[in-house]
Amino acid sequence: MKNMKIIGFVGLPGSGKGEASQIARQHGLAVVVMGDVIRQEAVRQNLEPTDQNLGRIGNALRASLGPDAVAKITFERAKASGKDVVVVDGLRSREEADFFRANADEFHLVEVCAPVEARLKWLAARGRPDDPGKSPANDGMQTDADAKINLPCKEPDSLAAAALEQRECREMGWGMCEAMKIADLKLINDGNLDDFREDVKRLLGLLVAGTSS
């Protein structure tokens, strides 16, 4: 049943999808993070939320239930929010985008882009267990915003770069490249957090207001 407007964010790891979603929350929008489906499954299986474990779980879900499996679970959570407009953070395939487009009154797919060097630094500073370049000294101490503009970031080493490349290859294997190609809009995150936040606020305002062009 079609009953809501969904604004989806797609982008490579560390591009700023989480920051965009935080802006949406601050402006009263419901946000459902697709990666939380995988992380919660890791908890259910009593597995550490490492990149390797989450990757295996994601592959297994899609292999057993279809390429849009995570989208279906996410959509049920979006409906459960009871909101007319829901932001979905973290699409990873064309099939997921097609599912949302087929099951929502309106669906707008937004690609979030950032340079690879910046993404590596932000991921290292974020310090989530599945991020490449996680620094124990920073674990739990910084927000995304702090990492981008206030606190120094450790330069990513070759191992972190290789880990990020491996993660990107896996997500591209799920079809992220095709999803990005069909994005309706693009947000550029070049490292200036204030500008990026303003761009996100303007874009959300237009989409929530009802424009579909």
N, C-alpha and C positions, 0 to 999 in steps of 0.2 A: 504493500500500500504506500503510495507516494504521499508524504505528509510533512516534509520539512525541506529547508534549504541547507545544503552542505557546502562549506568552503574548505577545500582540501589543500594541504601543503605537501609538495614533493620537492626533494632536493638531496644532494649528496650529504654524507655524514658531516656534521659541524657547520653546515651552511647557514644556520640561523633559524631553522624551523621552530625550535623550542622557544627562542626569543620572540618570534612572531606570535606563537601560541600564548605566551605570557601576556603580551599586549592585548590579545583577544580576551583573556581572562580578566584583565584589569578593567576592560570596558564592558564587563558583564556577559560575555558570550560563553556558552558551554564549549568545552574543549575535550575531545577524546583523542588520546594518543595511541596510535596503532601498535607501537612498540610495547606498550604496557600489556597487551594481550600476550605477547611472547614472554615478557618478564614474569608475568603472573603464572604462566604455565611452567616456567623454570622453578618458581617457588613451589608449585604443586608437586613437581617431580623431585623436590629437595635438591636442586642443582644450583651451584653458584652462578650468578648472572654474568658470566664472562662472555666475551664476544664469540668464542668458539661454541659454548653451550647454547647461546641464543641463536646463533646461526644454524646449528643442528636442529633446534626446535622449529625454527621458521621453515627450514627445508622439509621437515617431517610433516608439519601441518599442511603445507601446500601440496606435498606429494600424496597425502592420504585423503584430503578433503577438497582439493582443487586450488588453482592459483588465486582465487578470490576468497579463500577460507578466512583470512584475517579480516578482510573487508566485511564479510557477513557478520562476524562477531562484533566488530566495531560498530556496524550499523545498528545492531540491536541495542548496544549501549547508548548510541546517539538517540534512538527512539525513547529509551528509558529516561533520558534527561528531561523529557517533556518540553523541550525548547523548540521554537520554530526555526532557529538558526543555530547550527552546530559547526564548529571548526574541527576538522579531522587532521591531525598532525601525523605525517609519515607514510604517505602512499608509496608503494614500491613497485607497482606494475600497471600496465595498460588494463589488465583484467580488473584490477581493483577500481581504477577510475571508471571503467565501463559499468561496473556493478553499482557504484554510487550514482552515476548519471542515470541509470535505469530505475533506481529505487528512491530517488528524491524529487521533490517538485522542481528544485533548481540545484545544479551542481556547478561550482566554479573551481577549476584546478589552477593553483598558483605555484609556479616554480620559484624556489629560493636559491640564489646563486652566490657563491663566494669563492675567492682564490684559494688554491690548495694550500699555500703556505699559511694563510690565515686560519684555515680550517684546522690544520694540524696543531697550531698554537692554542686555539680555543678548546679543542678536544683535550689536549694535554692538561690545560688548566681546569677544565670542568671536572675531570677526575672521576667519572662514572666507571664502574668496574668493567664495562664493555668498551671503553674508549682506549684507543692507542695512545701511548705516551703518558699514561696515568702516573702522576707524581704523588707518592704517599704523603709527602709534606703538605700537599695542597688538598688532600682528600677531605671533603666535607667543609672546606674553609672558604670557598669562593662560589659566587653565583656566576651565571653566564655573563652578566653585565660587568661584574668586577673583573672577570678574566679578560674582557675585551678592552676596557678603557682605564682601569685603575691600578691593577696589580701586574707586576712583571711576569712574563710567561717564560718557562724554560724552552730553549730552542729545541724543536723536535729532532730526534736523531734518526738514523737510517732504519732502525728497527721499528720506530713508530710510523715512519713513512711506509714501510713495507706492510705493517699491520693494517694501516688505513687502505692501502691499495688492495689488500686481500679482501677487506670488508666491502670496498666499493665493487670489486669484481663479483662477489657473491650477490650483492643487491642488484647489480646490472644483470646478473643471470636470472633474477626474478622478473626482470622486465622494466627496471626503473628508467632506462634510457627511452623506451617507448612512451612511458608515462610523461616524462619531461617534454618529449617532442609534441605531445598533444595538449600541453598546458595552455590555458586561456590567457594567462597573464604571467609576468615575470617580475620578481623583486630582486634587485641587485644589492648585496650586502658586502660593501668594499672595506669594512672595518670601522666606518664612522657610525657608531651605535646610535647617536642622536638622530642622524639623518635616516637611518634604517627604521628606527621606531616611528618617525613621522611618516615615512612612506607606508609602513604597515597600517598605521591609524587611518591614513587617507584611503587606502585601498579597502580596508574593512568597512569604513563608513560608506563608500560607494556601493559595495556589494550588499551590505545589510539594508541599505536604502531601497534596493530593489532593481538596480540597473543590471541588465543581463547582456549588455553590449560590450 
